[in-house]
Amino acid sequence: MSEEFGEGLPDLTSAPEEELRSLLRGLVEEERRVSYRRRILQGRIDLIRAELVRRGDAVLSPEELAKVLMGDWSGLEEGKL
């Protein structure tokens, strides 16, 4: 949903229950697809970062390297990987 939150929704207080259930099913399905895509992208990012570390192209402190090897990429500067 590219709209702002709440935009494009019917008046929730007066919409029929079946319309709300249908809307809910659609949004849950959309959220599932977006979540799956996010996980795929994160996996690709992790693979590329790991390859850069393997090649020695990334300059990491021992602490940062330990985090990367444990799969924790948080807190690393964008330019390092």
For each residue, the residues with C-beta under 8 A, 3 or more apart:
1: 8 27 30
2:
3: 7 8
4: 7
5:
6: 9
7: 3 4
8: 1 3
9: 6 12 23
10: 14 15 19 20 23
11: 14 15
12: 9 15 20
13:
14: 10 11
15: 10 11 12 19 20 23
16: 19 20
17: 20 21
18: 21 22
19: 10 15 16 22 23
20: 10 12 15 16 17 23 24
21: 17 18 24 25
22: 18 19 25 26
23: 9 10 15 19 20 26 27
24: 20 21 27 28
25: 21 22 28 29
26: 22 23 29 30
27: 1 23 24 30 31
28: 24 25 31 32
29: 25 26 32 33
30: 1 26 27 33 34
31: 27 28 34 35
32: 28 29 35 36
33: 29 30 36 37
34: 30 31 37 38
35: 31 32 38 39
36: 32 33 39 40
37: 33 34 40 41
38: 34 35 41 42
39: 35 36 42 43
40: 36 37 43 44
41: 37 38 44 45
42: 38 39 45 46
43: 39 40 46 47
44: 40 41 47 48
45: 41 42 48 49 73
46: 42 43 49 50 71 73
47: 43 44 50 51
48: 44 45 51 52
49: 45 46 52 53 58 68 73 81
50: 46 47 53 54 68
51: 47 48 54 55
52: 48 49 55 57 58 81
53: 49 50 56 57 58 60 65 68 81
54: 50 51
55: 51 52
56: 53
57: 52 53
58: 49 52 53 80 81
59: 80
60: 53 64 65 68 76 80
61: 64 65
62: 65 66
63: 66 67
64: 60 61 67 68 76 80
65: 53 60 61 62 68 69
66: 62 63 69 70
67: 63 64 70 72 73 74 75 76
68: 49 50 53 60 64 65 71 72 73 76 81
69: 65 66
70: 66 67
71: 46 68
72: 67 68 75
73: 45 46 49 67 68 76 81
74: 67
75: 67 72
76: 60 64 67 68 73 80 81
77: 80
78: 81
79:
80: 58 59 60 64 76 77
81: 49 52 53 58 68 73 76 78
